[in-house]
Amino acid sequence: MITRVSSITLEVPDIESSIGFFEEHIGLTVTERTGDRAYLRARSVHHDLVLVASQSGATSLHTLNFESDDVASDVARAVAAGAKDHGPIDHAGVDTAHLLEAPGEIGLLIHSTLQTVDAAPALRLAQPAHFSHFNIGTPDPASLIRFFVDLGMRNSDWIGSVEEPLIGWLHCPVDGALHHGVAVLQSPDTRLHHISYEYDTTEQIVDRVDNFVDDTHFLVWGMGRHGTGGSIFAYMNDVSGVMVELGTGMIRIGQDPRWNGPQVWPLDDPRGVDEWGSSVPDAWMAQRVDVSSPATLRIEA
């Protein structure tokens, strides 16, 4: 089964600047570089982000990356759910990896358990504990949510309705899983909306926000507390145009009394997006990163 949503692979126009952003403002550390790729970790698994140097000067999503305890079975499950199979590939930090294409030409990488590496060097500001989740936009969120359910993910919450959600959230089928590793957003086109990292405390996020905000850099949204998931959040833009959420305190499925099963939040209930009272900014809704079809990817590790 899918045990964890582990990372994404992201193509960026200036890989050195992107590495600098994720080191300075998120707290990741380069584990290794190979070819045109950099693998960055939060703490002690091989990577929580993969960056690929762009040859076109554009930012795009390559793959959404899932850790599995049985890659062959989960690949078969994905194909049965409607994914296209692009075959096994080499991928640093894992023994086995398989490239697929979900509906909407969205790249999926299903891989074996990430290798453990030496703990990342201590930093002036706190490192995130791990990758938290991605949010992917699509014109038909209900269908993409069904695909992820067929892959083995489980529904957490929706805003709007099950049949026509504005957003839907899904978690991995393991005890203690984050409330969501996958979020699917209603969008005019297929796009990566944001990625998120989980920190240990609110104070760590405050320190990170203070380190980011200056005369030219401000938050896209936050700080606040999501009703769906329960996490305290702050959103910022990186140098390549990707929105990154810093979060803490997300509900753990099976371990947190705040979650009593999947819930549909009405569109007019502001607590779903922020229990503290802010509204979703237009700038947050407008975020987008293009998605590259797996058929066009440079897939060498």
C-alpha positions in Angstrom: 0.0 0.0 0.0 1.0 3.6 -0.2 2.6 4.4 3.1 3.5 8.0 2.6 3.4 11.0 0.2 7.1 11.5 0.1 7.9 14.5 -2.1 7.6 16.0 -5.6 10.0 16.3 -8.5 10.1 19.8 -9.7 11.8 21.3 -12.8 13.1 24.9 -12.1 14.7 27.5 -14.3 17.6 28.4 -11.9 18.4 25.3 -9.8 21.0 27.2 -7.7 18.5 29.9 -6.7 15.9 27.2 -5.9 18.3 25.3 -3.8 19.2 28.5 -2.0 15.5 29.3 -1.3 14.8 25.8 0.1 17.9 25.9 2.2 17.5 29.4 3.6 13.8 29.7 4.0 12.4 26.1 4.3 15.4 24.5 6.1 16.2 21.6 3.6 19.7 20.4 3.0 21.2 18.9 -0.2 21.7 15.2 0.2 23.3 14.6 -3.2 23.5 16.0 -6.7 23.6 13.8 -9.8 23.4 15.0 -13.3 20.9 17.9 -13.6 19.2 16.9 -10.3 19.5 17.9 -6.6 18.0 15.8 -3.8 17.2 17.8 -0.7 16.2 16.3 2.7 14.5 17.7 5.8 16.2 15.4 8.3 17.3 11.9 7.8 15.5 10.3 4.8 17.3 10.6 1.5 15.1 13.4 0.1 11.9 15.4 0.7 12.2 17.3 -2.6 13.8 16.7 -6.0 14.8 19.6 -8.2 15.7 19.3 -11.9 17.5 22.0 -13.8 15.2 23.2 -16.6 16.4 23.3 -20.2 13.5 25.5 -21.3 13.6 28.1 -18.6 10.2 27.1 -17.2 9.0 25.8 -13.9 7.0 22.6 -14.1 5.9 19.6 -12.1 7.5 16.3 -13.1 6.1 13.8 -10.7 4.1 13.4 -7.5 6.1 10.9 -5.4 4.6 8.1 -3.3 6.4 5.7 -1.0 5.1 2.1 -1.1 5.7 -1.1 0.9 4.9 -3.1 -2.3 5.7 -1.2 -5.5 4.5 -3.8 -7.9 1.1 -4.1 -6.2 0.6 -0.4 -6.1 1.7 0.1 -9.7 -0.9 -2.6 -10.7 -3.5 -0.8 -8.6 -2.7 2.5 -10.3 -3.0 1.0 -13.8 -6.3 -0.6 -12.9 -7.5 2.8 -11.8 -6.6 4.3 -15.1 -3.0 5.3 -15.0 -0.6 4.7 -17.9 2.5 2.7 -17.2 5.8 4.2 -18.3 7.9 1.6 -16.6 10.6 1.3 -14.0 13.2 4.0 -13.7 16.4 4.8 -11.7 15.8 7.2 -8.9 18.4 8.1 -6.2 17.7 7.1 -2.6 15.4 4.2 -3.3 15.8 0.6 -4.5 12.9 0.6 -6.8 10.9 3.3 -8.6 8.2 3.2 -11.3 6.9 6.1 -13.5 3.2 6.3 -14.2 0.8 8.9 -15.7 -2.4 9.7 -13.8 -5.5 11.1 -15.5 -4.7 14.7 -16.7 -1.2 13.7 -17.8 0.0 14.0 -14.2 3.3 12.2 -13.5 3.3 9.7 -10.6 6.4 8.1 -9.1 5.7 5.1 -6.9 8.9 4.0 -5.1 10.2 1.8 -2.3 11.0 3.0 1.1 13.5 6.0 1.1 16.9 5.2 2.4 17.9 6.6 5.7 20.9 8.9 5.6 22.9 10.9 8.1 20.9 13.5 9.9 21.0 16.9 8.1 23.5 19.4 9.7 22.0 21.6 12.4 20.8 24.9 11.1 20.4 28.4 12.7 16.6 28.0 12.2 14.6 24.8 12.6 14.4 22.2 9.8 11.0 20.8 8.9 10.3 17.3 10.1 9.3 16.0 6.6 7.4 16.7 3.5 3.7 17.1 4.3 1.5 17.2 1.2 0.9 18.5 -2.3 -2.2 20.3 -3.7 -3.0 19.6 -7.3 -5.5 21.6 -9.4 -7.8 19.9 -12.0 -11.0 20.8 -13.9 -12.6 17.6 -12.5 -11.5 17.1 -8.9 -14.1 14.4 -8.1 -12.6 12.1 -10.8 -9.0 12.7 -9.7 -10.0 12.1 -6.1 -11.6 8.8 -7.1 -8.3 7.8 -8.8 -6.4 8.4 -5.6 -9.0 6.4 -3.7 -8.6 3.6 -6.1 -4.8 3.9 -5.6 -5.4 3.2 -1.9 -5.7 6.7 -0.4 -8.6 7.4 1.9 -10.9 10.4 2.0 -10.4 12.9 4.8 -12.6 15.9 4.1 -14.2 17.9 1.3 -15.3 21.6 0.9 -18.5 21.9 -1.2 -19.8 18.4 -1.8 -18.5 14.9 -2.5 -19.9 15.1 -6.0 -18.6 18.6 -6.9 -15.9 19.5 -4.4 -14.0 22.8 -4.4 -11.3 20.9 -2.6 -10.9 17.3 -1.4 -8.3 15.9 1.0 -6.9 12.3 1.2 -4.7 10.5 3.6 -2.5 7.4 3.4 -4.0 4.1 4.8 -1.7 3.8 7.8 -2.2 4.6 11.5 -1.0 8.0 12.4 -1.0 9.3 8.8 -1.3 13.0 8.3 -4.9 14.2 7.7 -3.8 14.7 4.1 -0.9 13.9 1.9 -3.0 14.7 -1.2 -5.2 17.7 -1.8 -7.2 18.2 -5.0 -8.5 21.6 -6.0 -11.1 22.7 -8.5 -9.1 24.6 -11.2 -9.6 25.7 -14.8 -6.7 23.5 -15.9 -4.3 20.9 -14.5 -1.6 22.5 -12.3 0.4 22.1 -9.2 -1.0 24.6 -6.7 1.3 24.2 -3.7 3.5 21.9 -1.6 3.8 21.8 2.1 6.3 20.9 4.9 5.5 20.0 8.4 7.4 21.6 11.4 7.4 20.6 15.0 6.1 23.8 16.5 4.4 27.1 15.8 7.4 29.0 17.0 9.5 27.3 14.3 7.2 28.6 11.6 7.2 32.1 13.1 11.0 32.1 13.0 10.9 31.0 9.4 8.3 33.6 8.4 10.4 36.4 10.1 13.4 35.2 8.2 11.5 35.4 4.9 9.5 38.6 5.2 11.3 41.9 4.3 10.7 44.9 2.2 10.1 42.9 -0.9 8.9 39.4 0.3 5.6 38.9 2.0 3.3 36.0 2.8 0.8 34.9 0.2 -1.5 33.9 3.1 -1.3 33.4 6.9 -0.7 32.8 9.5 -3.9 31.0 10.2 -5.3 27.6 11.2 -7.1 25.4 8.7 -10.3 23.7 9.9 -9.7 20.9 7.4 -6.7 19.3 8.8 -6.3 21.5 11.9 -2.8 22.8 11.0 -1.4 26.3 11.6 -0.2 27.6 8.2 1.8 30.2 6.4 2.2 30.3 2.6 5.1 31.9 0.7 6.3 31.9 -2.9 9.7 30.5 -3.8 12.0 31.9 -6.5 10.6 29.6 -9.2 7.0 30.6 -8.7 6.0 27.6 -6.5 3.9 28.3 -3.4 5.2 26.5 -0.3 3.2 26.1 2.8 4.8 25.9 6.2 2.6 23.9 8.6 2.4 22.4 12.0 -0.1 20.6 14.2 -1.9 18.7 11.4 -4.3 16.0 12.6 -2.9 12.5 12.7 -5.5 9.9 11.6 -6.3 7.4 14.3 -4.4 9.4 16.9 -6.2 12.7 17.2 -9.7 13.3 18.6 -10.2 16.3 16.4 -11.0 14.0 13.4 -14.1 11.8 13.6 -14.2 10.7 10.0 -14.6 12.3 6.6 -16.6 15.6 6.7 -18.2 17.8 4.1 -17.6 21.5 4.9 -20.1 23.9 3.3 -18.8 26.5 1.0 -20.1 29.2 3.2 -18.5 27.9 6.4 -15.3 30.0 6.8 -13.9 27.7 9.4 -12.9 25.1 6.8 -10.2 27.4 5.3 -9.3 29.3 8.5 -10.7 28.9 11.9 -9.2 32.2 12.9 -11.3 34.1 10.4 -9.3 35.1 7.3 -10.7 34.5 3.8 -8.8 32.8 1.0 -6.8 35.5 -0.8 -7.1 35.9 -4.6 -3.4 35.5 -4.8 -3.6 32.1 -3.2 -6.3 30.9 -5.6 -4.4 32.2 -8.6 -1.3 30.1 -7.9 -0.3 27.7 -10.6 2.7 25.6 -11.9 2.4 23.8 -15.2 2.4 20.0 -15.3 4.7 18.1 -17.7 3.4 15.0 -19.3 5.5 11.9 -18.1 5.9 11.0 -21.8 8.1 14.1 -22.3 10.3 13.8 -19.1 14.0 13.3 -18.8 13.7 10.5 -16.3 17.3 9.6 -15.7 18.4 9.9 -12.0 
